[in-house]
Amino acid sequence: MARGLRGPRHPGHTMPIGDLGALSLPVGDDGVVIGDDAEGRPLMVGFHRSTPYDVLLIGGLWTAQVVALRAAGTGARVAVETGRAGVWSGLAQAAGAGLDCVTLHDVGRVPPMGATVGSPVVVVRDCGMRPPRGRVVSSPWQSVLTLLPYLSPVAPRLLRDSTLVGVQRVSPQEAEQIGRILGLSRAESDALPTLADGVTLWCSGSERSWVMTSGTDAETGLLGAARRMD
């Protein structure tokens, strides 16, 4: 089941309450908590599913790493495809407590993961502005989260093809383009350049929600405070 959410109340921006749509995100028994709504209730996304599932995050490394940690906490194997293994190595070591539940792979070198219902996989693609097309694709029990730090030439395709899209603080020019592709209201587009660190606009089809992601004590100790810039 899933429930509608309203946007968080914070000083970064304001908008008419009528512009805040409900968001029916997929929630499963092994849902990953991606943040809290305005009332502090957790919003969960079910990454473990029998159909291909693609998520795009236009935002910061911090949020992607929190999602990766929490996905590993639900029992998923997390494969990180990245050209900057150094920023992920501490997380990989801390997440598994000696087990390889988070593995790091060079760009284009993620092996077949053998995802099954009993051993689901989340692939995090941290490949810069132009993640290459390759064999890393979503499939049953293997979801893919692609991180883009900013809008790039491949972003329009990813925005259209992804089931779930998260957008953090972007420039006014980027916000305008994202708004056109996703069909955002003017108020939603205008709010994007003003978002506070840790706030994400999550979009699933025509539904929207503003979500605040806050690190636990353990996550903050490992990753630092929420931030948009790396």
C-alpha positions in Angstrom: 0.0 0.0 0.0 1.0 3.6 -0.3 -0.3 6.8 1.1 -0.4 10.4 -0.1 1.9 13.0 1.4 2.2 16.7 1.6 5.3 18.8 1.4 7.6 19.5 4.3 7.3 22.8 6.0 10.7 24.5 6.0 11.9 28.0 5.3 13.5 27.1 1.9 10.3 27.8 -0.1 6.5 28.1 0.1 3.7 27.3 -2.3 0.0 27.0 -2.2 -1.2 23.9 -0.6 -3.3 23.0 -3.6 -0.1 22.6 -5.6 1.2 19.8 -3.4 -0.1 16.6 -5.0 -0.4 13.2 -3.3 2.4 10.7 -4.1 1.6 7.0 -4.4 5.0 5.5 -4.3 5.4 1.7 -4.4 5.8 0.3 -0.9 6.8 -3.3 -0.2 7.4 -5.4 2.8 11.1 -4.5 2.4 10.5 -0.8 1.7 13.5 1.6 2.0 12.7 4.7 4.0 13.8 7.6 1.8 12.6 10.4 4.2 9.8 11.9 6.1 6.7 13.9 5.2 5.6 17.1 6.8 4.1 15.2 9.8 7.3 13.3 10.3 5.9 10.0 8.9 8.3 7.9 7.0 8.0 7.4 3.3 9.1 4.0 2.0 9.9 2.9 -1.5 9.8 -0.8 -2.5 13.0 -1.4 -4.5 12.6 -5.2 -4.4 10.0 -6.1 -7.0 9.3 -8.6 -9.7 9.3 -6.0 -12.5 12.1 -3.7 -13.7 12.3 -0.5 -11.6 14.4 2.5 -12.5 15.0 5.5 -10.2 16.7 8.7 -11.2 18.1 11.2 -8.6 19.2 14.6 -9.8 20.9 15.6 -6.6 23.8 15.0 -4.2 25.9 12.0 -3.4 24.9 12.1 0.3 21.3 11.2 -0.5 22.3 8.4 -2.9 24.6 7.0 -0.2 21.8 7.1 2.5 19.5 5.2 0.1 22.2 2.7 -0.6 22.9 2.1 3.1 19.2 1.7 3.8 18.7 -0.6 0.9 21.5 -2.8 2.2 19.8 -2.8 5.6 16.7 -4.4 4.0 18.8 -7.3 2.9 19.5 -6.2 -0.7 22.9 -6.6 -2.3 24.0 -3.2 -3.4 26.3 -2.8 -6.4 27.8 0.6 -6.9 29.1 1.5 -10.3 31.4 4.5 -9.9 34.4 6.2 -11.2 35.2 7.6 -7.7 35.5 4.5 -5.5 37.2 6.5 -2.8 34.1 8.3 -1.8 32.2 5.0 -1.5 34.9 2.8 0.2 34.1 3.8 3.7 30.4 3.1 3.2 31.1 -0.3 1.7 33.3 -1.3 4.6 30.9 0.0 7.2 27.7 -1.4 5.7 28.7 -5.1 5.5 30.5 -5.6 8.8 32.8 -7.9 7.0 30.2 -9.1 4.5 30.1 -8.0 0.8 26.6 -6.5 0.9 27.9 -3.4 -0.8 30.3 -3.9 -3.6 32.1 -1.3 -5.7 32.7 -1.7 -9.5 34.4 0.5 -12.1 32.2 2.1 -14.7 31.1 -0.5 -17.2 32.4 -3.4 -15.1 29.4 -4.4 -13.1 29.1 -8.2 -13.4 25.8 -10.1 -13.7 24.4 -10.0 -10.2 22.0 -13.0 -10.3 19.2 -11.2 -8.6 16.4 -13.4 -7.3 13.4 -12.9 -5.0 15.5 -14.2 -2.1 18.5 -12.1 -3.0 17.4 -8.8 -4.5 19.9 -6.3 -5.9 20.0 -2.5 -6.1 22.5 -1.1 -8.5 23.6 2.5 -7.8 25.1 4.2 -10.9 27.3 7.0 -9.8 28.9 7.6 -13.2 29.0 11.4 -13.6 27.1 13.6 -16.0 26.9 11.0 -18.8 26.4 7.5 -17.4 27.1 5.2 -20.4 24.5 2.7 -21.6 25.6 -0.8 -20.9 24.6 -4.1 -19.5 23.5 -2.6 -16.2 19.7 -2.5 -16.6 16.8 -3.0 -14.3 15.3 -6.5 -14.3 13.1 -8.6 -12.0 14.5 -8.2 -8.5 17.2 -5.8 -9.7 16.4 -2.1 -9.4 18.7 0.6 -10.7 19.2 4.0 -9.1 21.1 6.5 -11.3 22.6 9.6 -9.7 23.1 12.7 -11.8 24.7 15.7 -10.0 23.1 18.1 -12.4 21.1 18.2 -15.6 23.1 16.7 -18.5 22.5 15.7 -22.2 21.3 12.3 -21.1 18.9 13.6 -18.4 15.8 14.1 -20.6 15.9 10.4 -21.6 16.4 9.3 -18.0 13.7 11.6 -16.8 11.2 10.1 -19.2 12.2 6.5 -18.8 12.4 6.3 -15.0 9.5 5.1 -12.8 10.5 7.4 -9.9 12.4 10.7 -10.2 13.9 12.7 -7.3 15.0 16.3 -7.9 17.0 18.3 -5.3 18.2 21.9 -5.6 19.0 22.9 -9.1 19.5 26.2 -11.0 16.5 28.1 -12.3 17.4 27.1 -15.9 17.6 23.4 -14.9 14.3 23.7 -13.0 12.6 25.1 -16.0 13.7 22.3 -18.2 12.9 19.6 -15.6 9.5 21.2 -15.1 8.7 20.9 -18.7 9.7 17.3 -19.0 7.9 16.2 -15.8 4.9 18.4 -16.2 5.5 20.3 -12.9 3.4 23.2 -11.9 4.9 26.7 -12.0 5.1 26.7 -8.2 6.9 23.4 -8.1 9.4 24.4 -10.7 10.0 27.8 -9.0 10.6 26.0 -5.7 13.4 23.7 -7.0 16.2 26.3 -6.9 15.4 27.2 -3.3 15.3 23.7 -1.7 17.2 23.2 1.5 19.8 20.4 1.9 18.2 17.1 2.3 14.9 18.1 0.6 13.9 16.2 -2.5 10.9 16.5 -4.8 9.9 12.9 -5.7 7.8 12.4 -8.8 6.0 9.2 -9.8 3.9 9.8 -13.0 1.7 12.8 -12.3 2.1 12.5 -8.5 4.5 14.5 -6.4 5.8 14.8 -2.8 8.4 16.9 -1.0 10.4 14.7 1.3 13.0 15.6 3.9 15.8 13.0 4.3 17.6 13.2 7.7 20.5 10.9 8.6 20.4 8.7 11.6 23.2 9.1 14.2 25.1 6.3 12.6 24.6 7.6 9.0 25.7 11.1 10.0 28.8 9.7 11.7 29.7 7.9 8.5 28.5 10.4 5.9 28.3 13.7 7.6 25.3 16.1 7.6 22.9 16.2 4.7 24.3 18.3 1.8 23.5 18.9 -1.9 27.0 19.7 -2.9 29.7 17.0 -2.7 
